[in-house]
Amino acid sequence: MLDPTKEFIIDAVAHPYNHSPENYRDPEPAAMICEMAFGFNAGSPNPECVVPHDTYISDWSVEDTANVLFRESPNDLAVVHTLPFGGWFKDRYCSVEKSLEAVQRWPNRMRAYASVDPLQGKAALDELDRQVELLNPTGLKLYPTSWDIDAQRQIPFKMDDPKFAFPLYERAMELGIKVVAVHKSLPTGPLIDGDTSAVGDLEGAAGTFPDLAFEIVHGGLAFTEETAWLLGRFPNVYVNMEILNFVLERRPRMFSKILLGLMKVGGTAIYDRFIWATGCVVAHPRPGIEAFCEYLIPEDLLEEGGLFAPIEQISDDHKRNIFAGNWARLHGLDIEATKKAIADDEFSRARREDPNPQPWSTTSKWTQIEEERRKGSPTASAPDLPTVPAS
């Protein structure tokens, strides 16, 4: 069992979302994905971790996100993912400017992943150049669909597409980016997206570009068997555990089945291909961290794990690698040097002064959260979702 306050922890996905309706370019799909995010927040079994609806559906600042990550949770470093969704939102879902603010204000605490819409062709390459100049990103985040606002439908995109994907990978490598994080296994709502949530197209990507590492973000939520075979066959494929932290916190036995399913082909060695992430501020990151520190795979499930060989029980060293070591190895991060750099920064001092603040209490939204809670249920019922045309 680990003590989270004594471990070095990297949250490999942080999102200072702009959920505000004022940011909606296309209100129906934008509201849909924001309400889906609220549902993850509202599902927490800990009422203290739930942000009431009207407060949640708002613009989350970089400073609030940083406080939740580093003051209220025992994280030491986080990776801000710039998010596109330009067809749905006026200023993206997580803007380039927010990523820039994060890495400029806290260079020892924050890293950034760039993100572009591959279907924009040369414009996507130019935008990647721009973001690399601004952010010095350590990775590239891609989504498998683009939104056609006029036709009100998603346009699918394959990660093994030689016309749109491969030029991006080549440009990323030229710019020094070695990691591509791909959103998979989690559909963005009741929209027709073909099989873009499936992982099969990563075979062509990983096989053609062995010097790039590919993170399957949300890996295991769906297509677990297919993901297991990718992990077993390609050493440059990883699973980014964003959203799996909620499964661990709320359905630990289901989490164990997913974890064992992902290791089915590659076995115990696949522990070194898992990357911890929470998606903060989708929901509060601390419960998942605490749950993982105490986590063990149930013995009855462990006995059935592994296709070709038994799987070892998760150890403290495995957890340390998942929390930080695996990501650090991919990106060449010196953990000991980072520890020294942050030892007396504003977040370390704040954590020493108040080691266990109430969830969300260090954010600018705290007064509004308390007011909403006094008025009624902490989860406050969400409005009816708009109907989004499927095609």
TORKE-615434 format. One record per residue (C-alpha): residue in three letters; x, y, z. Coordinates in steps of 0.5 Angstrom, whole numbers, plus 500, padded with zeros to 3 digits. Example, Ala and Ser with C-alpha at 12.3 -4.5 7.8 and 13.67 -1.06 7.14 Angstrom:
<sites>
ALA525491516/SER527498514/
</sites>
This chain:
<sites>
MET500500500/LEU503507498/ASP502513502/PRO500518496/THR503524500/LYS510521499/GLU510519492/PHE511523486/ILE505523482/ILE504525475/ASP497527472/ALA497525465/VAL491529463/ALA488535466/HIS483540462/PRO481547464/TYR475546461/ASN470552458/HIS463549459/SER460556459/PRO454556454/GLU457563452/ASN463559449/TYR458554445/ARG459555437/ASP454549436/PRO449549442/GLU447542441/PRO453538441/ALA457543446/ALA451542451/MET451535450/ILE459534451/CYS459538457/GLU453535460/MET456528459/ALA462531463/PHE458533469/GLY455526469/PHE462524471/ASN463529476/ALA456528479/GLY457520480/SER462521485/PRO460517491/ASN463522496/PRO458528496/GLU464533498/CYS467532491/VAL461533487/VAL460540484/PRO453543483/HIS451543476/ASP450551475/THR457552478/TYR460546474/ILE457548467/SER462554467/ASP469556465/TRP474553469/SER480557470/VAL488555469/GLU489557476/ASP483553479/THR485547475/ALA492548478/ASN489549485/VAL485542485/LEU491538482/PHE497541487/ARG494544493/GLU488539494/SER491533491/PRO498530492/ASN500531484/ASP507533483/LEU506535475/ALA500535470/VAL500535463/VAL494540460/HIS491537454/THR489542449/LEU482540446/PRO480542439/PHE472541438/GLY472548434/GLY466546431/TRP462546437/PHE466551441/LYS468558440/ASP474558444/ARG476550443/TYR474546449/CYS481547452/SER484553449/VAL491554447/GLU491560451/LYS490556457/SER495551456/LEU500557455/GLU498560461/ALA499553465/VAL506552462/GLN508559463/ARG506560470/TRP508553473/PRO514551468/ASN516546473/ARG509543474/MET506543468/ARG507540461/ALA502541455/TYR500537449/ALA498540443/SER492539439/VAL490540432/ASP484537427/PRO488533422/LEU482533417/GLN484541416/GLY490538412/LYS496543411/ALA492548416/ALA493543421/LEU501542420/ASP501550420/GLU497550427/LEU502544430/ASP508549428/ARG504555431/GLN503551438/VAL510548438/GLU513555438/LEU508557443/LEU507551448/ASN514547447/PRO509541448/THR511534449/GLY506530446/LEU500531440/LYS493530442/LEU488527437/TYR481526436/PRO478521431/THR472525429/SER471533426/TRP465536426/ASP461539420/ILE457544423/ASP453545417/ALA451538416/GLN450537423/ARG454531423/GLN461528425/ILE466526420/PRO471520422/PHE478520421/LYS483514422/MET489514425/ASP492510420/ASP490515414/PRO496516410/LYS493522407/PHE492526413/ALA495522419/PHE502520417/PRO504527415/LEU502529422/TYR506524425/GLU512526421/ARG511533422/ALA511532430/MET517528429/GLU521533426/LEU519538431/GLY521533437/ILE514530439/LYS515523441/VAL508521443/VAL501522440/ALA495521445/VAL489518441/HIS482519444/LYS479512443/SER474507447/LEU469513449/PRO464516444/THR463523445/GLY455522445/PRO449519441/LEU452521435/ILE454517429/ASP462516429/GLY462509425/ASP468505428/THR472511430/SER472509438/ALA475502436/VAL482501436/GLY484497430/ASP487503426/LEU492504431/GLU496498428/GLY497501422/ALA500508426/ALA504504431/GLY507499426/THR509504421/PHE512509426/PRO515505431/ASP519511434/LEU513514436/ALA509512442/PHE502512442/GLU497513448/ILE490510447/VAL486515452/HIS481511456/GLY484505453/GLY480499456/LEU473502457/ALA471499451/PHE475494446/THR479491451/GLU481485448/GLU483489441/THR487494446/ALA490488449/TRP493485443/LEU495492441/LEU499492447/GLY502485447/ARG504486439/PHE507493439/PRO512496445/ASN510503443/VAL503502445/TYR501505452/VAL494506455/ASN492513458/MET488511464/GLU484517464/ILE476516466/LEU479509469/ASN480513475/PHE473514476/VAL471506475/LEU477505480/GLU473509485/ARG466507484/ARG467500481/PRO473497483/ARG472490481/MET470492474/PHE476496474/SER480490476/LYS477486470/ILE479492465/LEU486492468/LEU487484467/GLY483484460/LEU488489458/MET494485460/LYS491479458/VAL496478452/GLY502481454/GLY502479461/THR505482467/ALA510487463/ILE504491461/TYR504494468/ASP510498465/ARG505501459/PHE500504464/ILE500512465/TRP496515470/ALA491520469/THR484523471/GLY482528467/CYS482534472/VAL477538472/VAL472533470/ALA472530477/HIS476531483/PRO482527482/ARG484526489/PRO479520491/GLY482516485/ILE489517487/GLU488515494/ALA484509492/PHE490506487/CYS495507493/GLU491502497/TYR489498491/LEU490490490/ILE487486484/PRO482481488/GLU485474488/ASP479470485/LEU480475479/LEU488474479/GLU487467478/GLU484467472/GLY488473469/GLY493472463/LEU492468456/PHE499465456/ALA502466463/PRO499468470/ILE499475472/GLU503478478/GLN499482483/ILE500489483/SER506491487/ASP508498490/ASP513499484/HIS508497479/LYS504503482/ARG510508482/ASN511506475/ILE504508473/PHE503514477/ALA510517474/GLY515512472/ASN512510465/TRP510517463/ALA517520465/ARG521514461/LEU517516455/HIS518524456/GLY525524459/LEU523527465/ASP528527471/ILE524526477/GLU529527482/ALA531534479/THR523536478/LYS522534486/LYS528539488/ALA525544483/ILE518544486/ALA520543493/ASP519550496/ASP514552491/GLU507556492/PHE503549492/SER508545496/ARG508551501/ALA500551501/ARG500543502/ARG505543508/GLU500549511/ASP494545510/PRO495538508/ASN488536507/PRO483542504/GLN476540502/PRO475538495/TRP474545491/SER475549497/THR481552494/THR478555487/SER475561486/LYS468557485/TRP468555492/THR463560495/GLN458559489/ILE459551490/GLU457552498/GLU451557496/GLU448552491/ARG449546496/ARG445550501/LYS439551496/GLY438544495/SER441537492/PRO449538491/THR448535485/ALA443539482/SER439536477/ALA441537470/PRO437540464/ASP434536459/LEU439534454/PRO438537447/THR437532441/VAL443532437/PRO441530429/ALA445523428/SER446525421/
</sites>
